[in-house]
Amino acid sequence: MDFSGKIVLITGASSGIGAGTAKYLTNLGATCVLAARNGEKLASVRAECAALGKAEPLTVVADVTRAADNERLLRTVLERYGRLDVLVNNAGKGAVGGIEDADLEQFDDILNTNLRSVFALTKLAVPHLITSRGNIVNVSSVAGTNSFANLLSYCVSKSALDQFTRCTALDLAPKGVRVNSVNPAVIVTEFHKTLGLEEAAYAKYLQQSALVHPLGRVGNVEEVAASIAFLACDKTASFTTGTCLCVDGGKHILTPR
C-alpha cells in the first residue's frame, strides 16, 4: 500500500489506535494531520512519526466535540495542504453503566463524543473529500455489532456509528467517496484503564478476554491500523464501501453460553 501524496486527518491521534494508525500510515508515505486534546501526547506521537524518516505530521490540538475546534481543524488542513484525502474518525471514549446506573449526563457525553462529533466533522470534510474523491474510515467497535451488559451508552453510540457509516456510504457513493468502519474487539491500549481498571485488574481482564475471542487472544494496535490502511487505500479497497470490518478475533460470531 502506498499513501504517498495523500493527506490524512486522524482524530484521537494522541494514543492507542489513533497513534498507531498515524505511525502506520506515515510509514506508508502519508502526510498525517494529528488531532487530539492532549498537546503533550500529540507531540510525542509526532516525534515517533518523524523518526520514521517519512513526511512529518502536522499536529493540531482540538476537541472534536466543539464546533469551533472542528472548523479550525479543517481550516488548518486546507490552508496548509490545500486538500484532504482521508478522514479517520477515531476520537472516542467509553463509560461503564447499564440502564439502572447510567444517567442522561453520561449518555449525552458518550454520544456527543462518539457520534455527534463524527457527524459534525464529517459534514465539514465531505465537500473536500468529494473534490479529492477521498474516503472516510470510522473507528467503531465490537460493541456496535454485539450487545454487552453494563456498557449501555457505549454500545448504543457504536451501533449508531455503524448505521451512520452505512447511510453515509450510500449518500456519498454517487460522488465517488467511500465510507467504511473498523470494529475492533479487545485491543491492548490504555482504553480500559480509563474506565477505572488498575494494572493488576487490567492484566486479569486481558487474560479473561483471550478466552472469549475465538482466535484465543486479544488484538494489538498494529492489526487495527493495518485494517484502517487497507480500507483507506484506493488500490486495495477501491470497490469497498459501507463495510463494518470486524477486527475482533471472531468475537462477533461467538455465541454466548
FIGUBA-61690 format. One line per field, with one value per atom (N, C-alpha, C): residue in one letter; y, x, z; atom name. Coordinates in steps of 0.02 Angstrom, whole numbers, plus 50000, padded with zeros to 5 digits. Layout:
r: A,... $
py: Y,... $
px: X,... $
pz: Z,... $
a: CA,... $
REM end
This chain:
r: M,M,M,D,D,D,F,F,F,S,S,S,G,G,G,K,K,K,I,I,I,V,V,V,L,L,L,I,I,I,T,T,T,G,G,G,A,A,A,S,S,S,S,S,S,G,G,G,I,I,I,G,G,G,A,A,A,G,G,G,T,T,T,A,A,A,K,K,K,Y,Y,Y,L,L,L,T,T,T,N,N,N,L,L,L,G,G,G,A,A,A,T,T,T,C,C,C,V,V,V,L,L,L,A,A,A,A,A,A,R,R,R,N,N,N,G,G,G,E,E,E,K,K,K,L,L,L,A,A,A,S,S,S,V,V,V,R,R,R,A,A,A,E,E,E,C,C,C,A,A,A,A,A,A,L,L,L,G,G,G,K,K,K,A,A,A,E,E,E,P,P,P,L,L,L,T,T,T,V,V,V,V,V,V,A,A,A,D,D,D,V,V,V,T,T,T,R,R,R,A,A,A,A,A,A,D,D,D,N,N,N,E,E,E,R,R,R,L,L,L,L,L,L,R,R,R,T,T,T,V,V,V,L,L,L,E,E,E,R,R,R,Y,Y,Y,G,G,G,R,R,R,L,L,L,D,D,D,V,V,V,L,L,L,V,V,V,N,N,N,N,N,N,A,A,A,G,G,G,K,K,K,G,G,G,A,A,A,V,V,V,G,G,G,G,G,G,I,I,I,E,E,E,D,D,D,A,A,A,D,D,D,L,L,L,E,E,E,Q,Q,Q,F,F,F,D,D,D,D,D,D,I,I,I,L,L,L,N,N,N,T,T,T,N,N,N,L,L,L,R,R,R,S,S,S,V,V,V,F,F,F,A,A,A,L,L,L,T,T,T,K,K,K,L,L,L,A,A,A,V,V,V,P,P,P,H,H,H,L,L,L,I,I,I,T,T,T,S,S,S,R,R,R,G,G,G,N,N,N,I,I,I,V,V,V,N,N,N,V,V,V,S,S,S,S,S,S,V,V,V,A,A,A,G,G,G,T,T,T,N,N,N,S,S,S,F,F,F,A,A,A,N,N,N,L,L,L,L,L,L,S,S,S,Y,Y,Y,C,C,C,V,V,V,S,S,S,K,K,K,S,S,S,A,A,A,L,L,L,D,D,D,Q,Q,Q,F,F,F,T,T,T,R,R,R,C,C,C,T,T,T,A,A,A,L,L,L,D,D,D,L,L,L,A,A,A,P,P,P,K,K,K,G,G,G,V,V,V,R,R,R,V,V,V,N,N,N,S,S,S,V,V,V,N,N,N,P,P,P,A,A,A,V,V,V,I,I,I,V,V,V,T,T,T,E,E,E,F,F,F,H,H,H,K,K,K,T,T,T,L,L,L,G,G,G,L,L,L,E,E,E,E,E,E,A,A,A,A,A,A,Y,Y,Y,A,A,A,K,K,K,Y,Y,Y,L,L,L,Q,Q,Q,Q,Q,Q,S,S,S,A,A,A,L,L,L,V,V,V,H,H,H,P,P,P,L,L,L,G,G,G,R,R,R,V,V,V,G,G,G,N,N,N,V,V,V,E,E,E,E,E,E,V,V,V,A,A,A,A,A,A,S,S,S,I,I,I,A,A,A,F,F,F,L,L,L,A,A,A,C,C,C,D,D,D,K,K,K,T,T,T,A,A,A,S,S,S,F,F,F,T,T,T,T,T,T,G,G,G,T,T,T,C,C,C,L,L,L,C,C,C,V,V,V,D,D,D,G,G,G,G,G,G,K,K,K,H,H,H,I,I,I,L,L,L,T,T,T,P,P,P,R,R,R $
py: 49940,50000,50062,50111,50172,50232,50273,50333,50397,50391,50450,50504,50565,50620,50626,50579,50581,50620,50662,50700,50665,50642,50601,50636,50649,50679,50624,50620,50569,50603,50591,50619,50569,50593,50550,50518,50557,50530,50530,50548,50554,50489,50436,50372,50316,50255,50197,50187,50172,50158,50218,50278,50338,50348,50341,50348,50294,50232,50177,50186,50212,50224,50280,50331,50385,50359,50317,50289,50242,50202,50153,50188,50239,50274,50319,50348,50388,50344,50284,50237,50217,50223,50208,50269,50325,50384,50439,50428,50479,50539,50597,50657,50661,50650,50646,50710,50727,50781,50748,50759,50725,50773,50755,50798,50762,50797,50771,50828,50815,50867,50876,50823,50824,50842,50904,50928,50893,50876,50843,50773,50736,50669,50673,50722,50732,50743,50784,50799,50736,50692,50629,50584,50580,50540,50569,50635,50669,50652,50651,50635,50563,50517,50447,50440,50478,50476,50506,50562,50596,50551,50510,50465,50412,50403,50354,50378,50444,50472,50484,50486,50499,50571,50585,50652,50665,50723,50739,50762,50735,50753,50824,50849,50912,50895,50928,50916,50977,50963,51016,50996,51036,51024,51046,50998,51013,50964,50988,50947,50940,50880,50871,50879,50885,50898,50971,51013,51085,51107,51140,51161,51206,51253,51299,51262,51211,51172,51133,51104,51068,51113,51172,51220,51241,51253,51273,51215,51154,51096,51088,51091,51085,51144,51203,51262,51256,51230,51221,51171,51116,51066,51097,51132,51160,51216,51257,51311,51284,51230,51201,51159,51118,51069,51079,51115,51129,51072,51017,50960,50914,50868,50815,50752,50698,50635,50582,50580,50528,50559,50543,50563,50500,50495,50439,50466,50451,50472,50422,50435,50388,50412,50476,50502,50471,50448,50417,50404,50384,50370,50317,50287,50237,50256,50218,50229,50166,50150,50091,50110,50066,50078,50049,50016,49992,50039,50016,50060,50084,50046,50066,50114,50113,50153,50214,50207,50263,50317,50380,50435,50473,50522,50560,50598,50619,50655,50611,50548,50502,50487,50472,50455,50510,50572,50629,50638,50629,50638,50588,50524,50472,50481,50495,50504,50568,50619,50681,50669,50628,50615,50563,50508,50451,50456,50498,50501,50572,50618,50686,50719,50710,50740,50712,50647,50616,50647,50655,50688,50758,50796,50866,50872,50833,50838,50810,50756,50727,50777,50811,50861,50915,50937,50988,50962,50898,50870,50847,50830,50800,50839,50905,50940,50932,50929,50923,50852,50803,50733,50719,50752,50745,50772,50828,50857,50810,50780,50736,50663,50649,50580,50537,50563,50530,50481,50465,50417,50428,50395,50401,50332,50328,50267,50287,50260,50272,50215,50232,50181,50166,50109,50087,50035,49982,49933,49871,49816,49756,49772,49826,49849,49877,49887,49906,49847,49788,49728,49681,49685,49643,49686,49654,49689,49665,49712,49695,49728,49689,49716,49769,49818,49870,49917,49919,49965,49998,50015,50038,50097,50151,50212,50199,50162,50148,50105,50051,50008,50045,50086,50124,50172,50204,50252,50217,50158,50123,50090,50066,50039,50093,50152,50209,50231,50227,50245,50198,50134,50087,50105,50124,50144,50209,50254,50316,50300,50251,50230,50206,50163,50135,50187,50229,50281,50331,50352,50400,50369,50305,50271,50273,50263,50266,50337,50386,50456,50477,50454,50480,50436,50375,50331,50363,50397,50428,50483,50509,50562,50533,50467,50435,50434,50445,50445,50381,50342,50281,50294,50257,50264,50194,50180,50115,50124,50069,50071,50009,50014,49955,49945,49882,49865,49818,49846,49804,49775,49719,49693,49718,49676,49698,49706,49767,49785,49812,49793,49816,49890,49932,50005,50027,50093,50119,50129,50109,50123,50097,50034,50004,50033,50057,50088,50153,50187,50250,50236,50173,50155,50137,50140,50129,50066,50026,49965,49980,49954,49960,49909,49915,49874,49799,49776,49705,49681,49722,49705,49704,49749,49751,49689,49668,49608,49547,49543,49488,49492,49553,49563,49539,49554,49532,49456,49424,49351,49321,49350,49325,49339,49397,49416,49369,49343,49297,49236,49217,49158,49169,49232,49246,49273,49265,49279,49212,49190,49125,49113,49165,49155,49146,49152,49135,49187,49248,49303,49369,49422,49489,49518,49576,49606,49660,49685,49739,49797,49854,49915,49910,49878,49872,49835,49786,49749,49794,49837,49883,49936,49962,50012,49984,49921,49890,49885,49871,49866,49934,49986,50054,50072,50055,50070,50033,49971,49932,49967,49988,50020,50088,50124,50192,50193,50136,50134,50122,50164,50159,50098,50071,50012,49948,49943,49881,49878,49935,49935,49981,49987,50034,50017,49954,49932,49915,49944,49929,49992,49992,50048,50023,50056,50036,49974,49956,49895,49911,49871,49875,49814,49826,49771,49750,49689,49663,49642,49677,49660,49636,49577,49558,49485,49453,49384,49337,49358,49316,49326,49376,49384,49396,49430,49446,49385,49328,49268,49217,49235,49189,49190,49131,49126,49123,49170,49170,49106,49083,49023,49028 $
px: 50042,50000,50044,50025,50063,50017,50034,49994,50033,50083,50124,50079,50086,50047,49977,49958,49891,49893,49842,49834,49781,49801,49758,49747,49685,49669,49645,49678,49662,49644,49584,49565,49581,49586,49604,49672,49719,49783,49837,49821,49873,49889,49850,49863,49826,49839,49802,49799,49739,49729,49746,49728,49744,49818,49856,49929,49959,49936,49961,49947,49888,49870,49913,49927,49970,50038,50067,50133,50130,50078,50071,50064,50021,50009,50068,50100,50160,50213,50220,50270,50253,50189,50169,50170,50195,50204,50153,50103,50051,50078,50049,50059,50000,50012,49958,49948,49886,49868,49839,49871,49853,49816,49755,49715,49696,49700,49680,49680,49656,49652,49718,49758,49819,49879,49902,49957,50022,50034,50097,50102,50047,50047,50050,50017,50020,50091,50128,50197,50239,50225,50262,50248,50185,50168,50199,50198,50228,50303,50337,50409,50420,50377,50384,50373,50325,50313,50372,50397,50454,50515,50524,50582,50581,50524,50520,50554,50570,50605,50560,50496,50447,50422,50363,50333,50317,50337,50325,50253,50218,50148,50139,50079,50058,50013,50022,49980,49935,49874,49825,49790,49799,49763,49691,49645,49575,49530,49472,49420,49364,49355,49308,49235,49222,49153,49136,49184,49173,49173,49119,49112,49169,49189,49242,49308,49321,49383,49382,49325,49320,49330,49300,49309,49381,49414,49485,49528,49511,49549,49547,49488,49482,49515,49507,49538,49614,49641,49714,49739,49703,49721,49722,49669,49662,49711,49724,49772,49843,49858,49925,49935,49885,49895,49849,49795,49750,49704,49705,49663,49657,49610,49602,49583,49620,49607,49574,49592,49564,49548,49488,49469,49461,49500,49494,49462,49398,49362,49375,49426,49446,49430,49425,49414,49352,49359,49302,49318,49267,49276,49225,49237,49191,49167,49118,49092,49055,49062,49030,48962,48912,48847,48791,48743,48683,48625,48565,48507,48492,48511,48498,48551,48610,48665,48682,48678,48694,48641,48663,48615,48619,48576,48573,48638,48671,48734,48786,48791,48838,48818,48754,48729,48743,48728,48741,48815,48856,48928,48957,48938,48965,48941,48877,48852,48879,48890,48919,48989,49028,49097,49100,49063,49071,49028,48978,48932,48922,48901,48886,48948,49006,49068,49087,49073,49088,49043,48979,48934,48959,48978,48998,49061,49112,49174,49167,49129,49117,49081,49032,48993,49038,49086,49133,49181,49200,49251,49224,49160,49132,49144,49133,49145,49217,49264,49334,49352,49318,49329,49297,49243,49212,49261,49291,49339,49398,49423,49482,49463,49397,49373,49407,49406,49438,49392,49407,49366,49370,49326,49319,49324,49360,49360,49341,49286,49264,49289,49311,49333,49276,49244,49188,49212,49173,49190,49148,49171,49129,49066,49067,49007,48955,48974,48925,48889,48922,48893,48865,48890,48868,48839,48801,48774,48811,48826,48862,48827,48821,48792,48838,48808,48844,48885,48869,48903,48852,48795,48739,48756,48781,48794,48845,48897,48949,48923,48886,48859,48811,48768,48721,48759,48811,48848,48883,48910,48946,48899,48842,48792,48766,48754,48732,48786,48849,48904,48907,48893,48892,48837,48779,48725,48743,48775,48800,48848,48891,48939,48902,48853,48817,48776,48740,48699,48742,48797,48842,48873,48889,48916,48867,48803,48753,48747,48748,48742,48799,48860,48919,48945,48918,48941,48935,48879,48874,48926,48955,49005,49076,49082,49147,49185,49149,49180,49159,49208,49195,49193,49150,49145,49142,49188,49191,49207,49204,49225,49265,49304,49334,49300,49289,49254,49298,49345,49390,49354,49380,49360,49411,49435,49483,49552,49577,49642,49684,49747,49790,49806,49772,49784,49773,49769,49754,49678,49638,49567,49532,49544,49509,49532,49594,49618,49582,49562,49524,49455,49433,49368,49374,49436,49445,49483,49506,49542,49614,49633,49703,49745,49811,49857,49844,49838,49828,49760,49710,49643,49642,49680,49683,49717,49771,49807,49761,49721,49674,49619,49598,49546,49571,49633,49660,49664,49682,49684,49615,49566,49497,49470,49489,49464,49489,49550,49577,49532,49497,49455,49390,49370,49307,49318,49379,49394,49410,49373,49386,49459,49496,49566,49610,49581,49617,49665,49656,49699,49664,49692,49668,49708,49687,49720,49769,49806,49853,49839,49865,49852,49872,49928,49952,49902,49868,49819,49760,49739,49685,49709,49770,49798,49804,49825,49832,49764,49712,49645,49619,49635,49617,49653,49716,49755,49725,49706,49675,49613,49569,49507,49518,49570,49583,49620,49649,49690,49646,49652,49611,49629,49688,49708,49681,49681,49660,49585,49553,49482,49441,49460,49426,49353,49334,49265,49230,49256,49229,49201,49137,49107,49047,49034,48979,48994,49058,49078,49099,49076,49098,49143,49208,49257,49273,49255,49267,49340,49375,49445,49443,49416,49395,49409,49453,49469,49410,49358,49299,49247,49256,49211,49138,49129,49060,49020,49053,49017,49013,49040,49039,48971,48941,48877,48887,48859,48868,48840,48872,48847,48860 $
pz: 50000,50000,50000,49960,49954,49965,50014,50029,50013,49972,49954,49923,49948,49922,49952,49994,50024,50090,50099,50161,50203,50262,50305,50372,50390,50454,50501,50560,50610,50675,50700,50764,50819,50881,50936,50925,50898,50875,50927,50989,51040,51076,51063,51097,51061,51083,51060,50985,50961,50890,50847,50870,50831,50822,50876,50871,50828,50837,50797,50723,50707,50638,50608,50648,50624,50604,50646,50630,50570,50568,50513,50446,50442,50379,50360,50410,50396,50364,50389,50362,50290,50271,50203,50158,50184,50143,50151,50194,50203,50240,50225,50266,50313,50377,50425,50464,50476,50521,50583,50640,50701,50747,50766,50809,50873,50928,50993,51043,51103,51154,51192,51196,51236,51193,51199,51157,51171,51235,51253,51222,51226,51196,51120,51092,51019,50996,51033,51016,51018,51065,51070,51010,50989,50931,50868,50864,50806,50802,50858,50859,50836,50858,50837,50762,50735,50663,50625,50650,50616,50615,50667,50671,50616,50583,50529,50466,50464,50406,50347,50357,50304,50312,50284,50291,50364,50389,50459,50468,50518,50528,50554,50544,50574,50633,50689,50748,50760,50780,50796,50860,50912,50974,50965,50971,50958,50995,51014,51044,50993,50967,50911,50933,50997,51019,51015,50997,50993,50920,50900,50831,50808,50850,50831,50820,50860,50852,50787,50770,50706,50647,50650,50595,50589,50645,50644,50619,50638,50616,50540,50511,50438,50403,50431,50401,50401,50455,50459,50407,50398,50348,50278,50262,50194,50181,50231,50222,50213,50247,50244,50181,50164,50110,50050,50059,50002,49984,50023,50006,50067,50063,50112,50075,50087,50051,50094,50158,50202,50270,50295,50363,50404,50458,50505,50569,50579,50638,50694,50734,50786,50857,50868,50935,50967,51028,51061,51135,51171,51242,51264,51322,51348,51417,51440,51508,51529,51593,51621,51650,51639,51668,51626,51657,51624,51635,51618,51621,51692,51742,51811,51838,51808,51834,51792,51726,51682,51688,51684,51685,51619,51612,51550,51537,51590,51581,51548,51572,51541,51469,51459,51393,51343,51362,51317,51304,51355,51348,51299,51306,51262,51191,51182,51113,51082,51122,51097,51069,51104,51083,51027,51034,50989,50926,50926,50869,50842,50885,50862,50833,50865,50840,50771,50761,50696,50642,50658,50611,50594,50645,50635,50592,50608,50571,50501,50494,50428,50384,50412,50375,50346,50387,50364,50310,50317,50273,50206,50203,50143,50078,50076,50013,49987,50033,50013,49993,50024,50005,49938,49922,49856,49803,49817,49770,49758,49810,49804,49789,49788,49782,49835,49895,49951,49986,50049,50085,50160,50196,50268,50300,50355,50396,50467,50491,50560,50605,50664,50711,50758,50748,50788,50838,50848,50900,50891,50921,50925,50965,51004,51040,50992,50929,50879,50849,50850,50821,50874,50935,50990,51046,51091,51149,51211,51256,51317,51377,51431,51492,51523,51554,51591,51547,51482,51436,51390,51418,51377,51332,51361,51321,51266,51283,51234,51177,51194,51143,51096,51125,51084,51037,51062,51021,50962,50974,50921,50871,50895,50850,50803,50832,50791,50742,50763,50719,50659,50669,50613,50563,50589,50544,50508,50544,50513,50455,50467,50415,50353,50362,50305,50269,50306,50274,50236,50267,50235,50173,50176,50117,50059,50073,50020,49993,50037,50015,49971,49987,49953,49896,49890,49836,49767,49752,49686,49674,49728,49723,49721,49724,49721,49787,49843,49910,49946,49967,50004,50080,50116,50189,50219,50264,50296,50370,50408,50478,50494,50548,50579,50646,50665,50727,50768,50806,50846,50908,50932,50997,51048,51092,51143,51112,51113,51087,51145,51147,51202,51193,51230,51232,51304,51314,51380,51390,51340,51341,51404,51420,51477,51543,51545,51607,51620,51566,51576,51604,51601,51630,51704,51729,51801,51820,51771,51788,51809,51866,51888,51850,51856,51817,51825,51888,51900,51873,51883,51858,51782,51751,51678,51651,51682,51661,51664,51718,51726,51673,51658,51607,51539,51522,51458,51454,51509,51510,51500,51533,51526,51456,51428,51362,51308,51317,51268,51259,51312,51311,51272,51263,51229,51158,51133,51063,51031,50980,50950,50930,50912,50894,50956,51015,51076,51102,51082,51106,51095,51125,51111,51054,51029,50971,50990,50940,50951,50904,50920,50883,50810,50797,50728,50683,50712,50672,50652,50697,50680,50630,50642,50597,50526,50520,50454,50419,50458,50431,50408,50446,50426,50362,50358,50297,50237,50247,50192,50166,50212,50191,50160,50184,50160,50094,50074,50014,49952,49903,49843,49801,49810,49771,49802,49868,49899,49913,49920,49938,49894,49832,49787,49774,49785,49774,49840,49894,49961,49992,50006,50042,50083,50139,50183,50223,50227,50263,50334,50382,50451,50462,50457,50456,50528,50545,50613,50620,50664,50680,50752,50763,50830,50848,50811,50827,50824,50787,50780,50835,50877,50934,50913,50856,50835,50815,50801,50781,50838,50895,50952,50986,50994,51027,51102,51140,51212,51243,51296,51329,51404 $
a: N,CA,C,N,CA,C,N,CA,C,N,CA,C,N,CA,C,N,CA,C,N,CA,C,N,CA,C,N,CA,C,N,CA,C,N,CA,C,N,CA,C,N,CA,C,N,CA,C,N,CA,C,N,CA,C,N,CA,C,N,CA,C,N,CA,C,N,CA,C,N,CA,C,N,CA,C,N,CA,C,N,CA,C,N,CA,C,N,CA,C,N,CA,C,N,CA,C,N,CA,C,N,CA,C,N,CA,C,N,CA,C,N,CA,C,N,CA,C,N,CA,C,N,CA,C,N,CA,C,N,CA,C,N,CA,C,N,CA,C,N,CA,C,N,CA,C,N,CA,C,N,CA,C,N,CA,C,N,CA,C,N,CA,C,N,CA,C,N,CA,C,N,CA,C,N,CA,C,N,CA,C,N,CA,C,N,CA,C,N,CA,C,N,CA,C,N,CA,C,N,CA,C,N,CA,C,N,CA,C,N,CA,C,N,CA,C,N,CA,C,N,CA,C,N,CA,C,N,CA,C,N,CA,C,N,CA,C,N,CA,C,N,CA,C,N,CA,C,N,CA,C,N,CA,C,N,CA,C,N,CA,C,N,CA,C,N,CA,C,N,CA,C,N,CA,C,N,CA,C,N,CA,C,N,CA,C,N,CA,C,N,CA,C,N,CA,C,N,CA,C,N,CA,C,N,CA,C,N,CA,C,N,CA,C,N,CA,C,N,CA,C,N,CA,C,N,CA,C,N,CA,C,N,CA,C,N,CA,C,N,CA,C,N,CA,C,N,CA,C,N,CA,C,N,CA,C,N,CA,C,N,CA,C,N,CA,C,N,CA,C,N,CA,C,N,CA,C,N,CA,C,N,CA,C,N,CA,C,N,CA,C,N,CA,C,N,CA,C,N,CA,C,N,CA,C,N,CA,C,N,CA,C,N,CA,C,N,CA,C,N,CA,C,N,CA,C,N,CA,C,N,CA,C,N,CA,C,N,CA,C,N,CA,C,N,CA,C,N,CA,C,N,CA,C,N,CA,C,N,CA,C,N,CA,C,N,CA,C,N,CA,C,N,CA,C,N,CA,C,N,CA,C,N,CA,C,N,CA,C,N,CA,C,N,CA,C,N,CA,C,N,CA,C,N,CA,C,N,CA,C,N,CA,C,N,CA,C,N,CA,C,N,CA,C,N,CA,C,N,CA,C,N,CA,C,N,CA,C,N,CA,C,N,CA,C,N,CA,C,N,CA,C,N,CA,C,N,CA,C,N,CA,C,N,CA,C,N,CA,C,N,CA,C,N,CA,C,N,CA,C,N,CA,C,N,CA,C,N,CA,C,N,CA,C,N,CA,C,N,CA,C,N,CA,C,N,CA,C,N,CA,C,N,CA,C,N,CA,C,N,CA,C,N,CA,C,N,CA,C,N,CA,C,N,CA,C,N,CA,C,N,CA,C,N,CA,C,N,CA,C,N,CA,C,N,CA,C,N,CA,C,N,CA,C,N,CA,C,N,CA,C,N,CA,C,N,CA,C,N,CA,C,N,CA,C,N,CA,C,N,CA,C,N,CA,C,N,CA,C,N,CA,C,N,CA,C,N,CA,C,N,CA,C,N,CA,C,N,CA,C,N,CA,C,N,CA,C,N,CA,C,N,CA,C,N,CA,C,N,CA,C,N,CA,C,N,CA,C,N,CA,C,N,CA,C,N,CA,C,N,CA,C,N,CA,C,N,CA,C,N,CA,C,N,CA,C,N,CA,C,N,CA,C,N,CA,C,N,CA,C,N,CA,C,N,CA,C,N,CA,C,N,CA,C,N,CA,C,N,CA,C,N,CA,C,N,CA,C,N,CA,C,N,CA,C,N,CA,C,N,CA,C,N,CA,C,N,CA,C,N,CA,C,N,CA,C,N,CA,C,N,CA,C,N,CA,C,N,CA,C,N,CA,C,N,CA,C,N,CA,C,N,CA,C,N,CA,C,N,CA,C,N,CA,C,N,CA,C,N,CA,C,N,CA,C,N,CA,C $
REM end
